[in-house]
Amino acid sequence: MTLLPKKILSLAIAIILCGIASAQNGVTFTFTCNNNPLEINKMIYKLQRGLTYQVSQVQYFISDINVIYKDKTVNNYPQSFHYVDVEIANTLQWIPAEDFNLQNADSIEFTFGFSKAENRSYRFKNPPEALMFWPDYLGGGYHYMKTNILYLDTEQKINAFNCHIGRGQVYDSEGEPTEYIDNDFRVKIPVKISNNSAIINLDISTMFDYPHAELFTDYHGIMNNQKAMKTFSENIKAAFER
């Protein structure tokens, strides 16, 4: 058996390690609430307006991901999308097949949900992505987000609020939809790197407190309420950018 000289062996190891590190470049998805890691299924959080709540579920899509570098060049991933679920560990990291170089990266940009052109019904055949379908009579396509909440009302009884975002509707006087509104939006955040990954964090407390301080008691679900979806979408954008 021939032994490699130490210098050659060290170089080979360095190349292998470098390859492993670069292969791990991607995005890691995290969740916080009140500046601490999110704990689900615990009735421990409070709105600014006083209600106590717990987070039972958080699921969302992002798409059309870009990396913007300090020299203003851009790596674009136009067909990219990723499903994120706080309860499914393997959805909390996205490693694209293409090169995803974070060296000298300044910011990362993505679409919350899907653009109108990309939000096509029946594109996903299998769960969990397929379970994010948005009913055809409400505009079709997919949920951009499902965040399900339980909260204590003023009588300390447990109630539910489902913050589900997707296509909105405009209704006529007879309650029939006459127009559909796409609630997707672009998010741009500074690159924060941990373990060779860019971090995309969603702060749940911001979703319900800023810039609009909302009470869950005003709603149950909002899938057919465009005004509410627009309000919460503005909060969600702030929750990514915080």
N, C-alpha and C positions, 0 to 999 in steps of 0.2 A: 504493500500500500504506500503510495507516494504522498508525503506530507507537503502541504503548501507552505511557502515562506510566510512568516508572520505578517509582513506588510501586505501581501496579496490577500491573505485570509481576512485581515482587518478591512481591506478595501471591499472585498466581496460581501462581508457582513454589513458594512455601511450602505452598500448599494441595495441589498435586500431590505434593510430597515427603512431606507428612504422610499423604496417602492411600496412597502406596507403602509407607511405614513401617508403617502400621496394617495394611495388607493382608498384610504378612509376619509378623504376630504369629502364633505357633504354638508348637510344641515341636520342639526338636532333640535327637536321641538320640546319646549318646556312650558310649564304652567305655574303661575303664581297667584296669590290672593293676599291683598294687604301686605305686599312686599315680602311674603314668605312662600315657600313651595306649597302648592295647592294640595289640600287633603280632601279627598272626595268622601261622600256619605257621612259627613260629620256636621252636625248642626252647630257650627262654631263661628259663622261669619255674620257681620252686620252691615246693612246698607247705611249710607249717610243719613237716610231718613228713618232709620230705627229698626226695620224689620230684621229678624234673625233668619238665616237661611243656610242650606247646605247645597253643594253641587253634586248631582248624581251622575251626570254624563256630559262629556264635551267631545264633539266630533266635528271636524271641518275639512274642507278642501282648500288647497292653494294651487295655483297654476301659473304658467308663463313666467318662470323664474329667471331673473337676471342677476349677474354679479357685476358691479361697477367698480372700476379700479381707480386708484389715486391719480393716474394719468388720463382719466376720463374715458378710457377704452371700456368696452362692455362685452362680457360673455353672455350670450343670450341662449336660453333653452326654451324655444317657442312652443314645443309640443310637451313640455314638462307639466306634470301635475302630481300631487301627492295627497293622500288621505291620511288624516291625523286623528287618532283616538286615544284619549288619556288612559284608557283601560287596556289598550293593546300595545305591548312594549315594542313590537317590531315595526309599528307605524311611527315611532317617535324619532326615527332617523331616516333621512333620504340621502342615498348615495347614487348619483346618476351614473349611467353607463359612460357618458362623455367625460372628458377632463373637466374637473371642477377645482381649478387652482385658486386658492385663497391668499396666495402671497401678494402683498401690496393691494389687497382688496379694501375698498372704502365703504361700500354699502351693498346691501342686497335688496332686490325689488321683486315683488310678486303680486299676482292678482288674488284677492280673497274670493274664493269660489271659482267660477268660470266666466269667461266673456260670453256674450250672446252667441257668437258663432260656435263656441266650444261646448255650450251647455245644451247638449242634445240628449233627448230621452233614449233610454235603452242602450247606451254605450257601454255600460258595465253589466256583465252577465252574472257575476258571482259576488257573494258577500265578502267583506263588509261594505264595499263601495256600492253594490247594487241596492243595499238597504237605505241608501241616501236619496232614493228617487223622490221627485217632487210631483204631485198628482197632475195629470194632464189638464184637468179642468181648472187648475190654478196657474197654468202656464207651462207645465212640463219641465223636463231637465232634471236637475238634482238640487237637493239642499246644499247651500254653501256651508251651513253650520246647523248643528243641533246642540244646544246647551240646555239641559233639563235641571230644574231647580225644585227643591222642596223648601217651604218657608212656614214660619209661624205667623198666623194672622193676629189681629188685635185681641182675639179671644184665646190665643195660644193653641189654636187648632192647626194641624198640618194641612197645607194646601200645595198645589203644584203650579209651576209656571214653566212653559216650554218656549224657549227662545230659539225658534226655528226660522232661519233666514234663507230665502231663495227668490224666485221671481214674484214681484208684486202685481197687483191687479187694480184696474180702474173699473168701477161698476156703474151700470146704468140705474135708472130709477126702479127697475124691477129686480135689481140684484144680480143681473147677469154681467159677467166680465166683458168689457169692450176694448180693453187695451192691457198689455202686459209690460211691466217695468223691470229692467234688469238692475239688481242691487249690487252687482259686483263692483269692486273698486281696487285701485292700486295702493300698495303699501311699500314704503321705502324706509329702511332702517339702517343705522350704522352696523358694520360688521363687528360682531363680538365673537371671538374664537375660543373654543374650549375643546381640548382633545382633537385637534385638527378639524373641527366642525364649526360652521357658523351657527349661532344660536338664534332661533326665532321663538320668542317668549310671548305668551298671551296672558295678560293680567286680568283675571276674572273680575276683581273688584272694580276696575275701571270700566268694564263692560256695562255695569249697572249704576255707576255713580258719576261718570264724566264723559263728555261735557253735559250730559243730560242725567240728572238724578231721578231715576225712575222707581216707582213702587210696583212690585209684582202684583199687588192687589188690583191694579188697574187692568190686568189682562189674565187670560188663561193661556191660550195659544195665540200666535200672531200671524199665522201663515196666510190669512186672508185680510190682513190689515196692513196696507202699504205704508201708512203714516207711521205705525209702530215699527215696522221693519226698517224704515229709513232712519228713525231715531236710534234704534239699537245698532244699526250699521255704522253710524257716526261714532258711537261709543266703542264698537269693536275695532274700528280703525285706530282710535286713540289707545286702545288696550294693546295693540301690537306695537305702536310707536312709542309707548311710554318708556 
